Amino acid sequence: QVKPQFESRANMNCLVFTAIEYKTQVVAGTMYYIKVQVSDVEYVHVKVFQSLPHENLGPSLVSFQTGKTRDDPLTYF
């Protein structure tokens, strides 16, 4: 659901956008840290916020880090 937000903010088109790994952090909702494969060899880490269910809002892209590899550890950022 955040692929269009990422493509717009990162100014890139992703043929592949596959979540490989994720971590969560509970705040006033849930923060997701997700390692995403965007090409055969390129990965990005995205930070996505999902608000509480009663707010009826979809997930939103908070920030991202590009230039990652499959072996880079997924950390909170």
mmCIF file of the N, C-alpha and C atoms, coordinates in Angstrom:
data_MODEL
# 
_entry.id   MODEL 
# 
loop_
_atom_site.group_PDB 
_atom_site.id 
_atom_site.type_symbol 
_atom_site.label_atom_id 
_atom_site.label_alt_id 
_atom_site.label_comp_id 
_atom_site.label_asym_id 
_atom_site.label_entity_id 
_atom_site.label_seq_id 
_atom_site.pdbx_PDB_ins_code 
_atom_site.Cartn_x 
_atom_site.Cartn_y 
_atom_site.Cartn_z 
_atom_site.occupancy 
_atom_site.B_iso_or_equiv 
_atom_site.pdbx_formal_charge 
_atom_site.auth_seq_id 
_atom_site.auth_comp_id 
_atom_site.auth_asym_id 
_atom_site.auth_atom_id 
_atom_site.pdbx_PDB_model_num 
ATOM 1   N N  . GLN A 1 1  ? 0.807   -1.206 0.000   1.00 0.00 ? 1  GLN A N  1 
ATOM 2   C CA . GLN A 1 1  ? 0.000   0.000  0.000   1.00 0.00 ? 1  GLN A CA 1 
ATOM 3   C C  . GLN A 1 1  ? 0.849   1.269  0.000   1.00 0.00 ? 1  GLN A C  1 
ATOM 4   N N  . VAL A 1 2  ? 2.108   1.183  0.423   1.00 0.00 ? 2  VAL A N  1 
ATOM 5   C CA . VAL A 1 2  ? 2.941   2.393  0.448   1.00 0.00 ? 2  VAL A CA 1 
ATOM 6   C C  . VAL A 1 2  ? 3.850   2.504  -0.764  1.00 0.00 ? 2  VAL A C  1 
ATOM 7   N N  . LYS A 1 3  ? 3.781   1.558  -1.682  1.00 0.00 ? 3  LYS A N  1 
ATOM 8   C CA . LYS A 1 3  ? 4.650   1.606  -2.869  1.00 0.00 ? 3  LYS A CA 1 
ATOM 9   C C  . LYS A 1 3  ? 4.506   2.926  -3.634  1.00 0.00 ? 3  LYS A C  1 
ATOM 10  N N  . PRO A 1 4  ? 3.270   3.401  -3.939  1.00 0.00 ? 4  PRO A N  1 
ATOM 11  C CA . PRO A 1 4  ? 3.166   4.678  -4.648  1.00 0.00 ? 4  PRO A CA 1 
ATOM 12  C C  . PRO A 1 4  ? 3.777   5.849  -3.875  1.00 0.00 ? 4  PRO A C  1 
ATOM 13  N N  . GLN A 1 5  ? 3.614   5.851  -2.538  1.00 0.00 ? 5  GLN A N  1 
ATOM 14  C CA . GLN A 1 5  ? 4.206   6.918  -1.723  1.00 0.00 ? 5  GLN A CA 1 
ATOM 15  C C  . GLN A 1 5  ? 5.728   6.865  -1.823  1.00 0.00 ? 5  GLN A C  1 
ATOM 16  N N  . PHE A 1 6  ? 6.291   5.647  -1.751  1.00 0.00 ? 6  PHE A N  1 
ATOM 17  C CA . PHE A 1 6  ? 7.742   5.503  -1.837  1.00 0.00 ? 6  PHE A CA 1 
ATOM 18  C C  . PHE A 1 6  ? 8.242   5.939  -3.205  1.00 0.00 ? 6  PHE A C  1 
ATOM 19  N N  . GLU A 1 7  ? 7.603   5.468  -4.273  1.00 0.00 ? 7  GLU A N  1 
ATOM 20  C CA . GLU A 1 7  ? 8.055   5.798  -5.629  1.00 0.00 ? 7  GLU A CA 1 
ATOM 21  C C  . GLU A 1 7  ? 8.025   7.302  -5.867  1.00 0.00 ? 7  GLU A C  1 
ATOM 22  N N  . SER A 1 8  ? 7.001   7.958  -5.362  1.00 0.00 ? 8  SER A N  1 
ATOM 23  C CA . SER A 1 8  ? 6.895   9.404  -5.524  1.00 0.00 ? 8  SER A CA 1 
ATOM 24  C C  . SER A 1 8  ? 7.999   10.129 -4.763  1.00 0.00 ? 8  SER A C  1 
ATOM 25  N N  . ARG A 1 9  ? 8.206   9.774  -3.502  1.00 0.00 ? 9  ARG A N  1 
ATOM 26  C CA . ARG A 1 9  ? 9.200   10.476 -2.675  1.00 0.00 ? 9  ARG A CA 1 
ATOM 27  C C  . ARG A 1 9  ? 10.630  10.132 -3.053  1.00 0.00 ? 9  ARG A C  1 
ATOM 28  N N  . ALA A 1 10 ? 10.873  8.881  -3.510  1.00 0.00 ? 10 ALA A N  1 
ATOM 29  C CA . ALA A 1 10 ? 12.230  8.466  -3.873  1.00 0.00 ? 10 ALA A CA 1 
ATOM 30  C C  . ALA A 1 10 ? 12.518  8.763  -5.342  1.00 0.00 ? 10 ALA A C  1 
ATOM 31  N N  . ASN A 1 11 ? 11.501  9.198  -6.076  1.00 0.00 ? 11 ASN A N  1 
ATOM 32  C CA . ASN A 1 11 ? 11.628  9.504  -7.498  1.00 0.00 ? 11 ASN A CA 1 
ATOM 33  C C  . ASN A 1 11 ? 12.171  8.303  -8.273  1.00 0.00 ? 11 ASN A C  1 
ATOM 34  N N  . MET A 1 12 ? 11.556  7.141  -8.048  1.00 0.00 ? 12 MET A N  1 
ATOM 35  C CA . MET A 1 12 ? 11.949  5.946  -8.787  1.00 0.00 ? 12 MET A CA 1 
ATOM 36  C C  . MET A 1 12 ? 10.738  5.061  -9.018  1.00 0.00 ? 12 MET A C  1 
ATOM 37  N N  . ASN A 1 13 ? 10.808  4.263  -10.078 1.00 0.00 ? 13 ASN A N  1 
ATOM 38  C CA . ASN A 1 13 ? 9.761   3.282  -10.359 1.00 0.00 ? 13 ASN A CA 1 
ATOM 39  C C  . ASN A 1 13 ? 10.316  1.910  -10.031 1.00 0.00 ? 13 ASN A C  1 
ATOM 40  N N  . CYS A 1 14 ? 9.586   1.152  -9.261  1.00 0.00 ? 14 CYS A N  1 
ATOM 41  C CA . CYS A 1 14 ? 10.040  -0.163 -8.812  1.00 0.00 ? 14 CYS A CA 1 
ATOM 42  C C  . CYS A 1 14 ? 9.250   -1.245 -9.511  1.00 0.00 ? 14 CYS A C  1 
ATOM 43  N N  . LEU A 1 15 ? 9.944   -2.076 -10.287 1.00 0.00 ? 15 LEU A N  1 
ATOM 44  C CA . LEU A 1 15 ? 9.283   -3.221 -10.897 1.00 0.00 ? 15 LEU A CA 1 
ATOM 45  C C  . LEU A 1 15 ? 8.995   -4.276 -9.845  1.00 0.00 ? 15 LEU A C  1 
ATOM 46  N N  . VAL A 1 16 ? 9.878   -4.352 -8.850  1.00 0.00 ? 16 VAL A N  1 
ATOM 47  C CA . VAL A 1 16 ? 9.732   -5.280 -7.738  1.00 0.00 ? 16 VAL A CA 1 
ATOM 48  C C  . VAL A 1 16 ? 9.547   -4.439 -6.481  1.00 0.00 ? 16 VAL A C  1 
ATOM 49  N N  . PHE A 1 17 ? 8.671   -4.860 -5.580  1.00 0.00 ? 17 PHE A N  1 
ATOM 50  C CA . PHE A 1 17 ? 8.504   -4.172 -4.288  1.00 0.00 ? 17 PHE A CA 1 
ATOM 51  C C  . PHE A 1 17 ? 8.047   -5.231 -3.302  1.00 0.00 ? 17 PHE A C  1 
ATOM 52  N N  . THR A 1 18 ? 9.004   -6.052 -2.860  1.00 0.00 ? 18 THR A N  1 
ATOM 53  C CA . THR A 1 18 ? 8.703   -7.222 -2.047  1.00 0.00 ? 18 THR A CA 1 
ATOM 54  C C  . THR A 1 18 ? 9.275   -7.079 -0.650  1.00 0.00 ? 18 THR A C  1 
ATOM 55  N N  . ALA A 1 19 ? 8.433   -7.172 0.364   1.00 0.00 ? 19 ALA A N  1 
ATOM 56  C CA . ALA A 1 19 ? 8.893   -7.126 1.751   1.00 0.00 ? 19 ALA A CA 1 
ATOM 57  C C  . ALA A 1 19 ? 9.659   -8.404 2.061   1.00 0.00 ? 19 ALA A C  1 
ATOM 58  N N  . ILE A 1 20 ? 10.864  -8.262 2.623   1.00 0.00 ? 20 ILE A N  1 
ATOM 59  C CA . ILE A 1 20 ? 11.720  -9.391 2.944   1.00 0.00 ? 20 ILE A CA 1 
ATOM 60  C C  . ILE A 1 20 ? 11.704  -9.674 4.448   1.00 0.00 ? 20 ILE A C  1 
ATOM 61  N N  . GLU A 1 21 ? 11.671  -8.609 5.226   1.00 0.00 ? 21 GLU A N  1 
ATOM 62  C CA . GLU A 1 21 ? 11.776  -8.722 6.681   1.00 0.00 ? 21 GLU A CA 1 
ATOM 63  C C  . GLU A 1 21 ? 11.124  -7.485 7.278   1.00 0.00 ? 21 GLU A C  1 
ATOM 64  N N  . TYR A 1 22 ? 10.612  -7.606 8.504   1.00 0.00 ? 22 TYR A N  1 
ATOM 65  C CA . TYR A 1 22 ? 10.061  -6.416 9.146   1.00 0.00 ? 22 TYR A CA 1 
ATOM 66  C C  . TYR A 1 22 ? 10.177  -6.513 10.662  1.00 0.00 ? 22 TYR A C  1 
ATOM 67  N N  . LYS A 1 23 ? 10.106  -5.348 11.293  1.00 0.00 ? 23 LYS A N  1 
ATOM 68  C CA . LYS A 1 23 ? 10.050  -5.225 12.746  1.00 0.00 ? 23 LYS A CA 1 
ATOM 69  C C  . LYS A 1 23 ? 8.913   -4.260 13.053  1.00 0.00 ? 23 LYS A C  1 
ATOM 70  N N  . THR A 1 24 ? 8.371   -4.379 14.252  1.00 0.00 ? 24 THR A N  1 
ATOM 71  C CA . THR A 1 24 ? 7.323   -3.436 14.644  1.00 0.00 ? 24 THR A CA 1 
ATOM 72  C C  . THR A 1 24 ? 7.703   -2.732 15.928  1.00 0.00 ? 24 THR A C  1 
ATOM 73  N N  . GLN A 1 25 ? 7.119   -1.566 16.099  1.00 0.00 ? 25 GLN A N  1 
ATOM 74  C CA . GLN A 1 25 ? 7.289   -0.786 17.323  1.00 0.00 ? 25 GLN A CA 1 
ATOM 75  C C  . GLN A 1 25 ? 5.918   -0.200 17.633  1.00 0.00 ? 25 GLN A C  1 
ATOM 76  N N  . VAL A 1 26 ? 5.407   -0.490 18.813  1.00 0.00 ? 26 VAL A N  1 
ATOM 77  C CA . VAL A 1 26 ? 4.086   0.009  19.186  1.00 0.00 ? 26 VAL A CA 1 
ATOM 78  C C  . VAL A 1 26 ? 4.215   1.432  19.702  1.00 0.00 ? 26 VAL A C  1 
ATOM 79  N N  . VAL A 1 27 ? 3.474   2.327  19.082  1.00 0.00 ? 27 VAL A N  1 
ATOM 80  C CA . VAL A 1 27 ? 3.400   3.733  19.508  1.00 0.00 ? 27 VAL A CA 1 
ATOM 81  C C  . VAL A 1 27 ? 1.899   4.017  19.607  1.00 0.00 ? 27 VAL A C  1 
ATOM 82  N N  . ALA A 1 28 ? 1.424   5.187  19.259  1.00 0.00 ? 28 ALA A N  1 
ATOM 83  C CA . ALA A 1 28 ? -0.028  5.425  19.206  1.00 0.00 ? 28 ALA A CA 1 
ATOM 84  C C  . ALA A 1 28 ? -0.508  4.890  17.866  1.00 0.00 ? 28 ALA A C  1 
ATOM 85  N N  . GLY A 1 29 ? -0.370  3.595  17.709  1.00 0.00 ? 29 GLY A N  1 
ATOM 86  C CA . GLY A 1 29 ? -0.547  2.881  16.456  1.00 0.00 ? 29 GLY A CA 1 
ATOM 87  C C  . GLY A 1 29 ? 0.638   1.935  16.363  1.00 0.00 ? 29 GLY A C  1 
ATOM 88  N N  . THR A 1 30 ? 1.042   1.592  15.166  1.00 0.00 ? 30 THR A N  1 
ATOM 89  C CA . THR A 1 30 ? 2.191   0.705  14.995  1.00 0.00 ? 30 THR A CA 1 
ATOM 90  C C  . THR A 1 30 ? 3.135   1.272  13.956  1.00 0.00 ? 30 THR A C  1 
ATOM 91  N N  . MET A 1 31 ? 4.426   1.281  14.288  1.00 0.00 ? 31 MET A N  1 
ATOM 92  C CA . MET A 1 31 ? 5.457   1.684  13.350  1.00 0.00 ? 31 MET A CA 1 
ATOM 93  C C  . MET A 1 31 ? 6.075   0.405  12.796  1.00 0.00 ? 31 MET A C  1 
ATOM 94  N N  . TYR A 1 32 ? 6.115   0.295  11.492  1.00 0.00 ? 32 TYR A N  1 
ATOM 95  C CA . TYR A 1 32 ? 6.719   -0.864 10.833  1.00 0.00 ? 32 TYR A CA 1 
ATOM 96  C C  . TYR A 1 32 ? 8.025   -0.442 10.180  1.00 0.00 ? 32 TYR A C  1 
ATOM 97  N N  . TYR A 1 33 ? 9.058   -1.232 10.388  1.00 0.00 ? 33 TYR A N  1 
ATOM 98  C CA . TYR A 1 33 ? 10.345  -1.049 9.732   1.00 0.00 ? 33 TYR A CA 1 
ATOM 99  C C  . TYR A 1 33 ? 10.479  -2.246 8.795   1.00 0.00 ? 33 TYR A C  1 
ATOM 100 N N  . ILE A 1 34 ? 10.543  -1.993 7.496   1.00 0.00 ? 34 ILE A N  1 
ATOM 101 C CA . ILE A 1 34 ? 10.443  -3.072 6.522   1.00 0.00 ? 34 ILE A CA 1 
ATOM 102 C C  . ILE A 1 34 ? 11.612  -3.024 5.543   1.00 0.00 ? 34 ILE A C  1 
ATOM 103 N N  . LYS A 1 35 ? 12.270  -4.171 5.364   1.00 0.00 ? 35 LYS A N  1 
ATOM 104 C CA . LYS A 1 35 ? 13.297  -4.317 4.330   1.00 0.00 ? 35 LYS A CA 1 
ATOM 105 C C  . LYS A 1 35 ? 12.570  -4.740 3.059   1.00 0.00 ? 35 LYS A C  1 
ATOM 106 N N  . VAL A 1 36 ? 12.724  -3.945 1.995   1.00 0.00 ? 36 VAL A N  1 
ATOM 107 C CA . VAL A 1 36 ? 11.992  -4.185 0.758   1.00 0.00 ? 36 VAL A CA 1 
ATOM 108 C C  . VAL A 1 36 ? 12.965  -4.368 -0.400  1.00 0.00 ? 36 VAL A C  1 
ATOM 109 N N  . GLN A 1 37 ? 12.756  -5.413 -1.171  1.00 0.00 ? 37 GLN A N  1 
ATOM 110 C CA . GLN A 1 37 ? 13.553  -5.631 -2.379  1.00 0.00 ? 37 GLN A CA 1 
ATOM 111 C C  . GLN A 1 37 ? 12.924  -4.831 -3.506  1.00 0.00 ? 37 GLN A C  1 
ATOM 112 N N  . VAL A 1 38 ? 13.735  -3.964 -4.158  1.00 0.00 ? 38 VAL A N  1 
ATOM 113 C CA . VAL A 1 38 ? 13.212  -3.126 -5.240  1.00 0.00 ? 38 VAL A CA 1 
ATOM 114 C C  . VAL A 1 38 ? 13.824  -3.463 -6.599  1.00 0.00 ? 38 VAL A C  1 
ATOM 115 N N  . SER A 1 39 ? 14.840  -4.330 -6.617  1.00 0.00 ? 39 SER A N  1 
ATOM 116 C CA . SER A 1 39 ? 15.405  -4.836 -7.870  1.00 0.00 ? 39 SER A CA 1 
ATOM 117 C C  . SER A 1 39 ? 16.156  -6.117 -7.539  1.00 0.00 ? 39 SER A C  1 
ATOM 118 N N  . ASP A 1 40 ? 16.812  -6.697 -8.531  1.00 0.00 ? 40 ASP A N  1 
ATOM 119 C CA . ASP A 1 40 ? 17.548  -7.942 -8.292  1.00 0.00 ? 40 ASP A CA 1 
ATOM 120 C C  . ASP A 1 40 ? 18.585  -7.799 -7.186  1.00 0.00 ? 40 ASP A C  1 
ATOM 121 N N  . VAL A 1 41 ? 19.218  -6.626 -7.113  1.00 0.00 ? 41 VAL A N  1 
ATOM 122 C CA . VAL A 1 41 ? 20.311  -6.445 -6.153  1.00 0.00 ? 41 VAL A CA 1 
ATOM 123 C C  . VAL A 1 41 ? 20.114  -5.277 -5.201  1.00 0.00 ? 41 VAL A C  1 
ATOM 124 N N  . GLU A 1 42 ? 19.043  -4.511 -5.359  1.00 0.00 ? 42 GLU A N  1 
ATOM 125 C CA . GLU A 1 42 ? 18.864  -3.305 -4.545  1.00 0.00 ? 42 GLU A CA 1 
ATOM 126 C C  . GLU A 1 42 ? 17.723  -3.474 -3.548  1.00 0.00 ? 42 GLU A C  1 
ATOM 127 N N  . TYR A 1 43 ? 17.993  -2.992 -2.344  1.00 0.00 ? 43 TYR A N  1 
ATOM 128 C CA . TYR A 1 43 ? 17.012  -3.055 -1.264  1.00 0.00 ? 43 TYR A CA 1 
ATOM 129 C C  . TYR A 1 43 ? 16.875  -1.671 -0.654  1.00 0.00 ? 43 TYR A C  1 
ATOM 130 N N  . VAL A 1 44 ? 15.726  -1.413 -0.052  1.00 0.00 ? 44 VAL A N  1 
ATOM 131 C CA . VAL A 1 44 ? 15.507  -0.184 0.702   1.00 0.00 ? 44 VAL A CA 1 
ATOM 132 C C  . VAL A 1 44 ? 14.886  -0.568 2.032   1.00 0.00 ? 44 VAL A C  1 
ATOM 133 N N  . HIS A 1 45 ? 15.065  0.291  3.022   1.00 0.00 ? 45 HIS A N  1 
ATOM 134 C CA . HIS A 1 45 ? 14.401  0.124  4.310   1.00 0.00 ? 45 HIS A CA 1 
ATOM 135 C C  . HIS A 1 45 ? 13.355  1.227  4.396   1.00 0.00 ? 45 HIS A C  1 
ATOM 136 N N  . VAL A 1 46 ? 12.123  0.853  4.686   1.00 0.00 ? 46 VAL A N  1 
ATOM 137 C CA . VAL A 1 46 ? 11.059  1.846  4.796   1.00 0.00 ? 46 VAL A CA 1 
ATOM 138 C C  . VAL A 1 46 ? 10.475  1.829  6.203   1.00 0.00 ? 46 VAL A C  1 
ATOM 139 N N  . LYS A 1 47 ? 10.056  2.990  6.640   1.00 0.00 ? 47 LYS A N  1 
ATOM 140 C CA . LYS A 1 47 ? 9.417   3.155  7.948   1.00 0.00 ? 47 LYS A CA 1 
ATOM 141 C C  . LYS A 1 47 ? 7.981   3.579  7.668   1.00 0.00 ? 47 LYS A C  1 
ATOM 142 N N  . VAL A 1 48 ? 7.027   2.754  8.111   1.00 0.00 ? 48 VAL A N  1 
ATOM 143 C CA . VAL A 1 48 ? 5.615   2.963  7.797   1.00 0.00 ? 48 VAL A CA 1 
ATOM 144 C C  . VAL A 1 48 ? 4.818   3.047  9.095   1.00 0.00 ? 48 VAL A C  1 
ATOM 145 N N  . PHE A 1 49 ? 3.953   4.038  9.178   1.00 0.00 ? 49 PHE A N  1 
ATOM 146 C CA . PHE A 1 49 ? 3.100   4.190  10.354  1.00 0.00 ? 49 PHE A CA 1 
ATOM 147 C C  . PHE A 1 49 ? 1.681   3.750  10.029  1.00 0.00 ? 49 PHE A C  1 
ATOM 148 N N  . GLN A 1 50 ? 1.144   2.870  10.871  1.00 0.00 ? 50 GLN A N  1 
ATOM 149 C CA . GLN A 1 50 ? -0.263  2.459  10.773  1.00 0.00 ? 50 GLN A CA 1 
ATOM 150 C C  . GLN A 1 50 ? -0.970  2.956  12.029  1.00 0.00 ? 50 GLN A C  1 
ATOM 151 N N  . SER A 1 51 ? -1.923  3.848  11.841  1.00 0.00 ? 51 SER A N  1 
ATOM 152 C CA . SER A 1 51 ? -2.630  4.422  12.991  1.00 0.00 ? 51 SER A CA 1 
ATOM 153 C C  . SER A 1 51 ? -3.567  3.392  13.612  1.00 0.00 ? 51 SER A C  1 
ATOM 154 N N  . LEU A 1 52 ? -4.149  3.757  14.734  1.00 0.00 ? 52 LEU A N  1 
ATOM 155 C CA . LEU A 1 52 ? -5.077  2.879  15.430  1.00 0.00 ? 52 LEU A CA 1 
ATOM 156 C C  . LEU A 1 52 ? -6.316  2.635  14.568  1.00 0.00 ? 52 LEU A C  1 
ATOM 157 N N  . PRO A 1 53 ? -6.925  1.447  14.704  1.00 0.00 ? 53 PRO A N  1 
ATOM 158 C CA . PRO A 1 53 ? -8.048  1.076  13.830  1.00 0.00 ? 53 PRO A CA 1 
ATOM 159 C C  . PRO A 1 53 ? -9.210  2.070  13.802  1.00 0.00 ? 53 PRO A C  1 
ATOM 160 N N  . HIS A 1 54 ? -9.549  2.674  14.935  1.00 0.00 ? 54 HIS A N  1 
ATOM 161 C CA . HIS A 1 54 ? -10.700 3.578  14.964  1.00 0.00 ? 54 HIS A CA 1 
ATOM 162 C C  . HIS A 1 54 ? -10.468 4.869  14.173  1.00 0.00 ? 54 HIS A C  1 
ATOM 163 N N  . GLU A 1 55 ? -9.217  5.144  13.813  1.00 0.00 ? 55 GLU A N  1 
ATOM 164 C CA . GLU A 1 55 ? -8.932  6.363  13.044  1.00 0.00 ? 55 GLU A CA 1 
ATOM 165 C C  . GLU A 1 55 ? -9.198  6.180  11.556  1.00 0.00 ? 55 GLU A C  1 
ATOM 166 N N  . ASN A 1 56 ? -9.350  4.919  11.116  1.00 0.00 ? 56 ASN A N  1 
ATOM 167 C CA . ASN A 1 56 ? -9.681  4.605  9.721   1.00 0.00 ? 56 ASN A CA 1 
ATOM 168 C C  . ASN A 1 56 ? -8.742  5.255  8.707   1.00 0.00 ? 56 ASN A C  1 
ATOM 169 N N  . LEU A 1 57 ? -7.451  5.234  9.001   1.00 0.00 ? 57 LEU A N  1 
ATOM 170 C CA . LEU A 1 57 ? -6.461  5.773  8.077   1.00 0.00 ? 57 LEU A CA 1 
ATOM 171 C C  . LEU A 1 57 ? -5.574  4.628  7.596   1.00 0.00 ? 57 LEU A C  1 
ATOM 172 N N  . GLY A 1 58 ? -5.171  4.685  6.342   1.00 0.00 ? 58 GLY A N  1 
ATOM 173 C CA . GLY A 1 58 ? -4.288  3.656  5.811   1.00 0.00 ? 58 GLY A CA 1 
ATOM 174 C C  . GLY A 1 58 ? -2.865  3.878  6.284   1.00 0.00 ? 58 GLY A C  1 
ATOM 175 N N  . PRO A 1 59 ? -1.986  2.961  5.937   1.00 0.00 ? 59 PRO A N  1 
ATOM 176 C CA . PRO A 1 59 ? -0.581  3.111  6.306   1.00 0.00 ? 59 PRO A CA 1 
ATOM 177 C C  . PRO A 1 59 ? 0.055   4.294  5.571   1.00 0.00 ? 59 PRO A C  1 
ATOM 178 N N  . SER A 1 60 ? 0.973   4.964  6.243   1.00 0.00 ? 60 SER A N  1 
ATOM 179 C CA . SER A 1 60 ? 1.648   6.091  5.605   1.00 0.00 ? 60 SER A CA 1 
ATOM 180 C C  . SER A 1 60 ? 3.158   5.937  5.730   1.00 0.00 ? 60 SER A C  1 
ATOM 181 N N  . LEU A 1 61 ? 3.849   6.283  4.660   1.00 0.00 ? 61 LEU A N  1 
ATOM 182 C CA . LEU A 1 61 ? 5.306   6.224  4.621   1.00 0.00 ? 61 LEU A CA 1 
ATOM 183 C C  . LEU A 1 61 ? 5.867   7.383  5.437   1.00 0.00 ? 61 LEU A C  1 
ATOM 184 N N  . VAL A 1 62 ? 6.669   7.061  6.434   1.00 0.00 ? 62 VAL A N  1 
ATOM 185 C CA . VAL A 1 62 ? 7.264   8.089  7.290   1.00 0.00 ? 62 VAL A CA 1 
ATOM 186 C C  . VAL A 1 62 ? 8.630   8.486  6.745   1.00 0.00 ? 62 VAL A C  1 
ATOM 187 N N  . SER A 1 63 ? 9.488   7.499  6.492   1.00 0.00 ? 63 SER A N  1 
ATOM 188 C CA . SER A 1 63 ? 10.808  7.764  5.934   1.00 0.00 ? 63 SER A CA 1 
ATOM 189 C C  . SER A 1 63 ? 11.344  6.492  5.314   1.00 0.00 ? 63 SER A C  1 
ATOM 190 N N  . PHE A 1 64 ? 12.493  6.618  4.665   1.00 0.00 ? 64 PHE A N  1 
ATOM 191 C CA . PHE A 1 64 ? 13.096  5.458  4.023   1.00 0.00 ? 64 PHE A CA 1 
ATOM 192 C C  . PHE A 1 64 ? 14.596  5.657  3.883   1.00 0.00 ? 64 PHE A C  1 
ATOM 193 N N  . GLN A 1 65 ? 15.301  4.561  3.685   1.00 0.00 ? 65 GLN A N  1 
ATOM 194 C CA . GLN A 1 65 ? 16.746  4.577  3.456   1.00 0.00 ? 65 GLN A CA 1 
ATOM 195 C C  . GLN A 1 65 ? 17.007  3.742  2.210   1.00 0.00 ? 65 GLN A C  1 
ATOM 196 N N  . THR A 1 66 ? 17.739  4.317  1.254   1.00 0.00 ? 66 THR A N  1 
ATOM 197 C CA . THR A 1 66 ? 18.043  3.599  0.017   1.00 0.00 ? 66 THR A CA 1 
ATOM 198 C C  . THR A 1 66 ? 19.479  3.088  0.040   1.00 0.00 ? 66 THR A C  1 
ATOM 199 N N  . GLY A 1 67 ? 19.847  2.343  -0.999  1.00 0.00 ? 67 GLY A N  1 
ATOM 200 C CA . GLY A 1 67 ? 21.219  1.855  -1.118  1.00 0.00 ? 67 GLY A CA 1 
ATOM 201 C C  . GLY A 1 67 ? 21.545  0.719  -0.166  1.00 0.00 ? 67 GLY A C  1 
ATOM 202 N N  . LYS A 1 68 ? 20.554  -0.056 0.212   1.00 0.00 ? 68 LYS A N  1 
ATOM 203 C CA . LYS A 1 68 ? 20.765  -1.165 1.141   1.00 0.00 ? 68 LYS A CA 1 
ATOM 204 C C  . LYS A 1 68 ? 20.986  -2.469 0.368   1.00 0.00 ? 68 LYS A C  1 
ATOM 205 N N  . THR A 1 69 ? 21.561  -3.459 1.051   1.00 0.00 ? 69 THR A N  1 
ATOM 206 C CA . THR A 1 69 ? 21.719  -4.790 0.480   1.00 0.00 ? 69 THR A CA 1 
ATOM 207 C C  . THR A 1 69 ? 20.876  -5.760 1.280   1.00 0.00 ? 69 THR A C  1 
ATOM 208 N N  . ARG A 1 70 ? 20.745  -6.989 0.768   1.00 0.00 ? 70 ARG A N  1 
ATOM 209 C CA . ARG A 1 70 ? 19.957  -7.988 1.483   1.00 0.00 ? 70 ARG A CA 1 
ATOM 210 C C  . ARG A 1 70 ? 20.566  -8.281 2.856   1.00 0.00 ? 70 ARG A C  1 
ATOM 211 N N  . ASP A 1 71 ? 21.885  -8.137 2.988   1.00 0.00 ? 71 ASP A N  1 
ATOM 212 C CA . ASP A 1 71 ? 22.574  -8.463 4.234   1.00 0.00 ? 71 ASP A CA 1 
ATOM 213 C C  . ASP A 1 71 ? 22.601  -7.325 5.252   1.00 0.00 ? 71 ASP A C  1 
ATOM 214 N N  . ASP A 1 72 ? 22.221  -6.120 4.844   1.00 0.00 ? 72 ASP A N  1 
ATOM 215 C CA . ASP A 1 72 ? 22.225  -5.013 5.806   1.00 0.00 ? 72 ASP A CA 1 
ATOM 216 C C  . ASP A 1 72 ? 21.193  -5.273 6.893   1.00 0.00 ? 72 ASP A C  1 
ATOM 217 N N  . PRO A 1 73 ? 21.582  -5.090 8.169   1.00 0.00 ? 73 PRO A N  1 
ATOM 218 C CA . PRO A 1 73 ? 20.632  -5.322 9.249   1.00 0.00 ? 73 PRO A CA 1 
ATOM 219 C C  . PRO A 1 73 ? 19.506  -4.287 9.235   1.00 0.00 ? 73 PRO A C  1 
ATOM 220 N N  . LEU A 1 74 ? 18.322  -4.736 9.538   1.00 0.00 ? 74 LEU A N  1 
ATOM 221 C CA . LEU A 1 74 ? 17.163  -3.838 9.622   1.00 0.00 ? 74 LEU A CA 1 
ATOM 222 C C  . LEU A 1 74 ? 17.154  -3.251 11.033  1.00 0.00 ? 74 LEU A C  1 
ATOM 223 N N  . THR A 1 75 ? 17.290  -1.918 11.115  1.00 0.00 ? 75 THR A N  1 
ATOM 224 C CA . THR A 1 75 ? 17.366  -1.266 12.410  1.00 0.00 ? 75 THR A CA 1 
ATOM 225 C C  . THR A 1 75 ? 16.277  -0.202 12.513  1.00 0.00 ? 75 THR A C  1 
ATOM 226 N N  . TYR A 1 76 ? 15.998  0.229  13.730  1.00 0.00 ? 76 TYR A N  1 
ATOM 227 C CA . TYR A 1 76 ? 15.056  1.337  13.930  1.00 0.00 ? 76 TYR A CA 1 
ATOM 228 C C  . TYR A 1 76 ? 15.751  2.624  13.491  1.00 0.00 ? 76 TYR A C  1 
ATOM 229 N N  . PHE A 1 77 ? 15.039  3.442  12.725  1.00 0.00 ? 77 PHE A N  1 
ATOM 230 C CA . PHE A 1 77 ? 15.622  4.708  12.274  1.00 0.00 ? 77 PHE A CA 1 
ATOM 231 C C  . PHE A 1 77 ? 14.574  5.800  12.285  1.00 0.00 ? 77 PHE A C  1 
# 
